[in-house]
Amino acid sequence: MAKQVQKVQDADAKQLSMYEEDAGLGVSAKQEDNLVPIARVLQSLSPQLNKKKAEFIEGAEPGDILLKGCEPPLVKGDKGFEFVSCYFTKDYVEWIPRDSGGGLVARHKTIPKEVKEVKDKQNPNRRRMMMPNGNEIIETRYHIGFVIKDDGAVLPYVLPFASTGHTVSKQWMFTMNSKRLPSGNTAPSFAYTYRLKTKDRSNAAGDWSVFDISSGRPTPPEIYAQAKSLHQAFAAGSKDIEVDDEPTAEPNSDVM
C-alpha cells in the first residue's frame, strides 16, 4: 500500500540518537527499488470490471479512478481527488497486442527506429505505431505527484495519459505554465493543487472516460515540502514509475 512520508515520532531522545547514527542502513536508494504506483481511469474493457478476471473489483464502473495498492482502491469519478503534480515525463511504451496475450514489453525514452506508422484496420482515421514483431508503441505522458485523500492521507501516485489523454495532459501543462509568481517567473508545478474528476467522451468507435482537471488551492507548506522532495527524487533518478500492467483501454485499443 502506498504511504505518505512519515517522521519517527514515537521514540525517545536516546532511540532517535541511535537511529540517526544508523540513518539509511537497510534502505535501498536504487531506482528499481523505489517505484511509485499507477492511478488510472477505468474503462469498459478494464479487467477490474470483468468478473472473470483476477483483477475484478466489486462495484467498479467505467469512469472510476483506480488507486493501485490503496484501500479502498476506487474513487468515484464524479467525486475525484485533490492532486499535486510534482514531476512530468513521457515514454514510448511497447505493448503485446491483447489477442496475442497482452502485456507490457518495455518503456522506451525515444521512438524505436524500427517502428512504422500504419492505419488502424477498424478506424482508418487513426494511426498506430507498430513494431515488426507486431507489438504496438504507445506514447504515454506521466504526471507524478501526490493524491490528497479526504482523510488527510498524502499518497504518491503516477497518472498515465495516452491516446486522447494527451490533450488533457497538454491542457493541464498549459494551465501549470500559466501560473506566475509576483516576479513573473513560472510557479513550480507543485505550488498549487488540482481537483481531478472524470468525464465521459464518445465517438463513432465507442465511449470512454478521461480525467477532468480543474485548479485547486495553494499547496499547504507541509505537502509542498514532500512534493519538492518527490520532484528531486525523480529528477535524480532515485525513483521510478511502477511497471504498468495495462494501457488505456479506449475504443479500438486491442493492446490491453
Secondary structure, 3 states (H helix, E strand, C coil): CCCCCCCCCCCCHHHHHHHHHCCCCCCCCCHHHCEECEEEECCCCCHHHCCCCCCCCCCCCCCCEEECCCCCCEECCCCCEEEEEEEEEEEEEEEECHHHCCEEEEEECCCCCCCEEEECCCCCCCEEEECCCCCEEEEEEEEEEEEECCCCCEEEEEEEEECCHHHHHHHHHHHHHHCECCCCCECCHHHEEEEEEEEEEEECCEEEEEEEEEEEEECCHHHHHHHHHHHHHHHHCCCEECCCCCCCCCCCCCCC
